[in-house]
Amino acid sequence: MGRSQESFNKKEVRNKKEKKRKEKEQKRLNRKDGDKSGNLDDMIAYVDEHGNITSTPPDPDKKKEEIDVDDIQISVPKRSEEEEDPIRKGTVNAYFESKGFGFIKDSETKEGVFFHVNNVVDDIREGNFVSFEVEMGPKGPVAVNVKQIK
Protein backbone atom coordinates (compact mmCIF):
# COMPACT_ATOMS: atom_id res chain seq x y z
CA MET A 1 0.00 0.00 0.00
CA GLY A 2 1.45 3.33 -0.99
CA ARG A 3 1.95 6.29 1.21
CA SER A 4 0.77 8.95 -1.19
CA GLN A 5 -0.44 11.30 1.57
CA GLU A 6 3.00 11.55 3.19
CA SER A 7 4.70 14.91 3.08
CA PHE A 8 8.42 15.44 3.06
CA ASN A 9 8.39 16.40 6.74
CA LYS A 10 6.55 13.20 7.74
CA LYS A 11 9.14 11.12 5.86
CA GLU A 12 11.98 12.94 7.63
CA VAL A 13 10.43 12.34 11.07
CA ARG A 14 9.89 8.64 10.28
CA ASN A 15 13.48 8.27 9.03
CA LYS A 16 14.89 9.96 12.15
CA LYS A 17 12.86 7.69 14.42
CA GLU A 18 14.04 4.62 12.53
CA LYS A 19 17.66 5.79 12.67
CA LYS A 20 17.38 6.47 16.41
CA ARG A 21 15.86 3.03 17.00
CA LYS A 22 18.71 1.35 15.10
CA GLU A 23 21.36 3.33 17.05
CA LYS A 24 19.72 2.35 20.32
CA GLU A 25 19.67 -1.31 19.30
CA GLN A 26 23.35 -1.12 18.28
CA LYS A 27 24.33 0.42 21.66
CA ARG A 28 22.43 -2.33 23.47
CA LEU A 29 24.25 -5.02 21.47
CA ASN A 30 27.63 -3.36 22.10
CA ARG A 31 26.98 -3.28 25.84
CA LYS A 32 25.88 -6.91 25.78
CA ASP A 33 28.93 -8.10 23.81
CA GLY A 34 31.40 -5.54 25.12
CA ASP A 35 33.38 -5.27 28.36
CA LYS A 36 33.28 -8.64 30.13
CA SER A 37 36.10 -7.74 32.56
CA GLY A 38 33.74 -6.74 35.35
CA ASN A 39 34.82 -9.50 37.71
CA LEU A 40 34.93 -8.98 41.47
CA ASP A 41 38.73 -8.85 41.78
CA ASP A 42 38.89 -5.81 39.49
CA MET A 43 36.28 -3.97 41.55
CA ILE A 44 37.79 -4.44 45.01
CA ALA A 45 39.65 -1.55 46.63
CA TYR A 46 41.50 -1.61 49.95
CA VAL A 47 42.06 1.03 52.59
CA ASP A 48 45.50 1.24 54.19
CA GLU A 49 46.28 2.18 57.81
CA HIS A 50 46.39 5.88 56.90
CA GLY A 51 42.95 5.90 55.26
CA ASN A 52 44.19 5.96 51.65
CA ILE A 53 42.51 3.79 49.01
CA THR A 54 44.87 1.29 47.36
CA SER A 55 44.56 -1.64 44.96
CA THR A 56 46.86 -3.93 46.98
CA PRO A 57 45.53 -5.93 49.90
CA PRO A 58 47.03 -5.30 53.35
CA ASP A 59 49.98 -7.42 54.47
CA PRO A 60 48.75 -9.79 57.20
CA ASP A 61 52.31 -10.25 58.59
CA LYS A 62 52.79 -6.54 59.19
CA LYS A 63 52.57 -5.55 62.85
CA LYS A 64 49.48 -3.47 63.54
CA GLU A 65 49.78 -0.26 65.47
CA GLU A 66 47.84 -0.17 68.73
CA ILE A 67 45.57 2.86 69.08
CA ASP A 68 44.14 4.01 72.39
CA VAL A 69 40.40 4.55 72.04
CA ASP A 70 40.53 7.61 74.32
CA ASP A 71 42.86 9.38 71.87
CA ILE A 72 40.26 9.36 69.08
CA GLN A 73 38.47 12.70 68.76
CA ILE A 74 35.21 12.64 66.91
CA SER A 75 33.92 16.14 67.57
CA VAL A 76 35.31 19.63 67.31
CA PRO A 77 37.99 20.20 69.96
CA LYS A 78 36.78 22.13 72.97
CA ARG A 79 37.95 25.67 73.55
CA SER A 80 40.97 26.11 75.73
CA GLU A 81 40.33 26.78 79.38
CA GLU A 82 42.29 30.04 79.24
CA GLU A 83 40.25 33.09 80.15
CA GLU A 84 40.48 35.86 77.59
CA ASP A 85 40.99 39.42 78.70
CA PRO A 86 37.43 40.84 78.75
CA ILE A 87 38.64 44.33 77.83
CA ARG A 88 39.61 44.56 74.20
CA LYS A 89 41.08 47.34 72.11
CA GLY A 90 40.31 48.47 68.61
CA THR A 91 39.71 51.31 66.20
CA VAL A 92 36.35 52.89 65.40
CA ASN A 93 35.91 51.77 61.81
CA ALA A 94 32.61 53.50 61.07
CA TYR A 95 30.45 55.77 63.21
CA PHE A 96 27.06 57.06 62.12
CA GLU A 97 26.40 59.83 64.63
CA SER A 98 22.98 60.68 63.21
CA LYS A 99 21.81 57.05 63.51
CA GLY A 100 23.52 56.36 66.84
CA PHE A 101 25.61 53.29 66.04
CA GLY A 102 28.93 52.24 64.56
CA PHE A 103 31.50 49.48 64.21
CA ILE A 104 34.82 48.85 65.92
CA LYS A 105 37.59 46.81 64.29
CA ASP A 106 39.13 44.62 66.99
CA SER A 107 42.93 44.96 66.94
CA GLU A 108 43.53 41.29 67.91
CA THR A 109 40.94 39.37 65.90
CA LYS A 110 40.48 41.95 63.11
CA GLU A 111 36.70 41.41 63.32
CA GLY A 112 34.12 44.16 63.20
CA VAL A 113 32.04 44.58 66.38
CA PHE A 114 28.79 46.56 66.46
CA PHE A 115 28.26 49.25 69.10
CA HIS A 116 25.32 51.51 69.99
CA VAL A 117 25.62 55.05 71.29
CA ASN A 118 23.95 53.97 74.59
CA ASN A 119 26.99 51.76 75.31
CA VAL A 120 29.52 54.56 74.75
CA VAL A 121 31.08 56.17 77.86
CA ASP A 122 33.29 58.87 76.26
CA ASP A 123 32.76 61.07 73.24
CA ILE A 124 34.22 59.17 70.24
CA ARG A 125 34.79 59.84 66.56
CA GLU A 126 35.64 57.68 63.56
CA GLY A 127 39.29 56.58 63.65
CA ASN A 128 39.64 56.83 67.46
CA PHE A 129 41.46 54.07 69.37
CA VAL A 130 39.04 52.66 71.98
CA SER A 131 38.75 50.00 74.65
CA PHE A 132 35.58 47.94 74.94
CA GLU A 133 34.01 44.74 76.25
CA VAL A 134 32.14 42.26 74.09
CA GLU A 135 28.73 40.84 75.02
CA MET A 136 26.32 38.79 72.98
CA GLY A 137 23.38 40.83 71.75
CA PRO A 138 20.21 39.63 70.02
CA LYS A 139 21.93 39.60 66.60
CA GLY A 140 25.51 38.78 67.58
CA PRO A 141 28.47 40.31 69.44
CA VAL A 142 28.01 43.89 70.71
CA ALA A 143 30.62 46.24 72.16
CA VAL A 144 29.74 47.75 75.56
CA ASN A 145 31.58 50.19 77.85
CA VAL A 146 33.28 51.82 74.86
CA LYS A 147 35.93 54.27 76.08
CA GLN A 148 38.41 56.34 74.14
CA ILE A 149 42.08 55.58 74.85
CA LYS A 150 44.13 58.76 74.89
Beta strands, then each sheet from edge to edge (+ up, - down):
strand 1: 46-47
strand 2: 53-54
strand 3: 87-96
strand 4: 101-106
strand 5: 112-116
strand 6: 129-137
strand 7: 140-148
sheet 1: 1+ 2-
sheet 2: 3+ 4- 5+ 7+ 6- 3+
end
